Amino acid sequence: MRPLKSAIAENINCLNGIRHSEISMHFVYILISLKDKKFYVGMTGNLKERLKQHYEGVVFSTRSRRPLKLIGYEVYFEKHE
């Protein structure tokens, strides 16, 4: 994965003249289960809320694998990147 600073630097020119409300951000993230040491890769438009759901056990696919730790994420301005 690219470092976050690199992803932001590459896309910073896209932000010139665009209002914040017009920006759609997409996150690809990787969690590791501290229980079974396996990875989970997900995608969301709201990373903070999605992580909260994982940590609280709301997400079926990671519920039994808690505790989880975020090990990385990337930010995209277009979903198809």
Secondary structure, DSSP 8 states (H G I E B T S, - for coil): ---HHHHHHHHGGGGTT--GGG---EEEEEEEETTT--EEEEEES-HHHHHHHHHHT-SHHHHTT-SEEEEEEEEESSTT-
